[in-house]
């Protein structure tokens, strides 16, 4: 199972969460929103500067800074939209 970070996904690419390395309130908030291991997530787009980026999971869209997204491990999927 080859993993990469959520920040490394291309716009439109889907993946499955493999682990969250964030600590503290940020990690707790993401888990409370439903971003847990096994959740399918799609990177929708990034800001013109590249940071932050918008991600779709469980019917919700959230923006994450690249520094935070880099601490979330994912297993790339087949590119299917979530």
N, C-alpha and C positions, 0 to 999 in steps of 0.2 A: 504494500500500500504506500504509494509515493505521495507525500504531502507537500504543500506549499502554503504560504500565508494568504490570508484573505486579501491583503493589499496587492498581491501579485496577480489576481484575477483580471482578465480583460473585460471591458464593458460587454454585457450580454452573456458572459460565461457563468455557468452554474457549478456549484460544488457542495460538498457535505461537510459540516463542521466535524473536525476530528479532535479538537481540544482547544481550550481557552487558557492562555498563559497570563492573562491580565490578573491583577490582584486588586483588592479593595473595592470601593464603591462602584467603580466602572464595571468590574466583572459581575458584581451582584446585580447591577441594573440590566446588563445584557442578558443574564440568565433569567431575570424576572420577566423580561420581554419575550422570552422563549428561545433565545439563541443558545442552544444546548447541543451536546454531542449528538450527531445524527441528523441535525436540522439541515434541510436543503436551503441554500442561499444563492442569490443571483446578484452580481454586480451590475447595477443599472447604468450608471455613468459617474464621471468624476467632474469636479469643478474645473473651470478653464485652467487653473493653476495646477490641477492634479490632486489637490487636497482641500477639502475632504471628498469622499465618494459616497454615493447612495447605494444601499443594498436592500434587496427585497427578500423577506422571509416570513413565512406564516401569515401572509396577507398584509404585512406592514412594511413600510419603507423607512429606513433610518439612515442618517449620515454618520459616518465614522471617520475620524482622522486617520491618516495612514499610519501614524505611530501606534495607534490602538489596533488597527486592522492587521498590522504586521505581527501582532502577538496572538493571532487566532489562526490555528492550523486547520487546513481544509484538504479534502481529497477531491480533486477535480472530477466533475461528472461528465455526462455525455453532451453537455451543452444545452440540455432541455431547459426551457424557462420554468420558473417556479410559480 
